């Protein structure tokens, strides 16, 4: 049987002790390989081009080019590379800016080691990871701003089953978990996901989560 390919991670943080800590943590996992480190956003963009990691573990606050600008640049040049953002603060003002920039996850540095590993695996699978406590705090304000605007999106064209799948995807469930919950095959869930994305004109899991937040289909309390 062929060996499963490891997840290749680039760590971008301007503190050497933080990078060392993350490297030691990640390299203890059999399915993760740390392929490089960057001390600022500009270096993160450059090394992403050279190394082509699967995921960049991206700190927000770095000298020169910060994490947000680096995320924009990486996603523009390397759309297949996923970004898991690191922040010290819950309720960070950059939360939705990073989602708009194409980040696939947002992790609080105060989270546990096991939560970080789980977040990386969620992102690697193509899903979106939102640190729960922060997402809850930001949701109310975000929905209020959306209601004040002209939100003309509709999901009337979705079937009842597709709406169920949409809600579960937005809550962070993997295809396998959704298949188990709805007693479906994984292939059927993948088909529903493709139909949902096509009908709603969405291009990524991040856009799907933002859509569900805007429409108020999820509260992220679960």
N, C-alpha and C positions, 0 to 999 in steps of 0.2 A: 504493500500500500504506500502511495506517495506521501511524503511528509508534508503536513499542512504548512503553508507559508506563514512566517511570523509577521506580526504587525510592526512596521518600521516607523519609529517616532523620532522627530527632531524636537529638542527642548530649546525654547527661546526665553531666556530670563537674564537680566543683567546682574544678578547676584550669584557668584560662584558657588556658595554654600547651598543655595536653593537648587541649582542645576545638579550638583553632586547628589543631593538628597533624592531628587526625582530619578536620576540615573540609577542609583542603587536600588530604589524601590521597583522601577520598571524592569530592570535587568534580572530581578529575582523571579520574574514571571516567565514561564517557558514559552509563551506565545508572543512575547514582545522583545523587540530589538531596538536599542537606542542607536541611531545611525549618525547623530551629530548634535552639536550644541551651537547656539547663537547668543551673543551678548546684547544685541539690540535688534530693532526691526529691520534695518537695512541688511544686516548680516543674515537675518532669518529669511529674507526674500532671496538673497544670493545663494544661500546654502540649499534652499528648497529647489532652486533651479538646478543646482549641481547634483544633489543627492536624490531628489525625487522621493521624499518620505511619503508614507500613507497619511500620517497625521502630524501636524505641528502643534505642540503644547505651547501656547502663546500667552506670555505675560502681557498685561495691558500697559503698565507704566515702564517704559524703557527710554534711555536717552536717544536723542536724534529722532529717527523714525519710530513712532510708538506702535503699540500692538495693533491698534485700529487701522492705521494706514498700511502697515505690513500685511494685515489680513486682506484689505482691498487689493493690494498689489499681487499677493500670492494667488488669490482666487481668480483674478483677471488673467494671469499668465498660466496658472496651473489649476484649472477648475476641478480636477480630480482629487487634488490634495484637500484633506479635511482639516479644519482648525478647531481645536478645543481651547477656549479662552480661559485664562487664569486670572482671578481677581482677589484682592484682600477683603473687599467690602460687599456685603449683601445690599441689594438695591442700588447697585452701581449705575450711574447715569449713562454709561456706554452700552447697557444691555441690548437695547433694540438697535442701536447703531451697528453693533457687531453682527446681529442677526441679518440686518440689511446688507452688511458687507459680505455675507455668505458663510459666517461661522456656523459650525454644526453643534456647538455645545458651549456651555458657560459654567465654569466650576469655581466654587469658593475655596481658596487655599486652606481655610480652616476645616475643610471636609476630611474624612478619614481616608487612609490609604486604600482600603477596599472600595470605597466609593469612587475614588479616582480611577482605579483599575476598571471598575464597572463602567464608568463614563467613557473611557477610551474604547472599550469593547462595543458599547452602544453606538458610538460615532463611527467606528470602523465598519460596522454592519450597515451603515448608510442611514441610520436613524439619528434623531436629534436628542441631545441631553441638556435639560434645563435643571439647574440645582433647585430643588423644590422650594426651600424657604424663601429664596429670592424671587422666584417666579410668582409665588402667591402674593408677595408684597407689591409687585409691579403690575399685576393683572388688573386690579381695580382702576388704577389711574389710566392705564392703556385703553381699557374698554370705554372709559368716560370720554377720552379724547376722540376715539373712533366714532362714538355716538354723536359727537358735536360736528363731525364731518359728514360727507356725503358718501356713505358706504352702500354702493349699489350692487355689491356682489350677491349672488344668489346660489343656493344649492338645491333649488327645486328640481333640477334634472337628475339628482342622485336617487337611487333606489333606497328603500329602507335599510337593506343590508349594507349598502355602500356608506350610508350615514353612520351605521354602527361601527364599521371598520374605520371610518374617518375619525370618530371620537376616540377609539382605542389607540390609533396611531398617534394622535395628538397628545394623548396621555402618556406616551412614551413606551407603549408595549411593542415588542418585536413581532415580526411576522409569525414566528413559532408560537408566541404567547397568544396572539389573536386567534390563530388557528385552533388552539386548545380551548380558549374561552367560547368561541362561536361554533365549535365542533365542525371545523372545516379543514381541508388540506392546506398546507403551506402554499401550494401552487395556486389554489383558489384565492387565498388572501392576496397573493402577489398580483393576480389578475384584477381583483377589486381595487387594489391600490393604483394600478396603472389606469383603470377607468376613471377613478376619482381625480387623479392628477390631470388627465386629459380633459374631463368635463369642466373642471374648475380653472383650467389654464395655468396650472402650477408646474414648476420645473424642478423643485427639490423638496426634500422632507422639511427643510427649514421653512419654506414658503407655506407648506401644508400646516405646520404648527401655528404660524402667524395667522393664517386664515381662520383656524379654529378659535384662536384667541380673540380675533376681531369680531367673529360672529357670536362669541359667548357660548360655544358648544362645550367648552371645558373650563373648569375652575382651578385645575391643578391641585385640588385639595386631596385627591385620592392618591 
